[in-house]
Amino acid sequence: MSTWRERITIDPAIRSGKPIIRGLRVTVQDVLEYLASGMTPEQIVSDFPDLTGEDIRACLAYAADRERRVREAAW
């Protein structure tokens, strides 16, 4: 399994510098919001054929890592 760092990038020229998946115009936030609304990873991949299950997992790993870093910074 690859790490999220191999899939999630930040490019100021794409989507105002939000974290995106493999240079696509799909943001991590987009994917997390789809999951939170009840979509399954399979439904997301079906709606966005450029994405893979690995991309979805990378978004979750990115969010988990970011949450950990925020908590650590608060201490």
Sequence and secondary structure as in RCSB ss.txt:
>XXXX:A:sequence
MSTWRERITIDPAIRSGKPIIRGLRVTVQDVLEYLASGMTPEQIVSDFPDLTGEDIRACLAYAADRERRVREAAW
>XXXX:A:secstr
   GGGTEEE TTSGGG EEETTSS BHHHHHHHHHTT  HHHHHHH TT  HHHHHHHHHHHHHHHHHHHHHH 
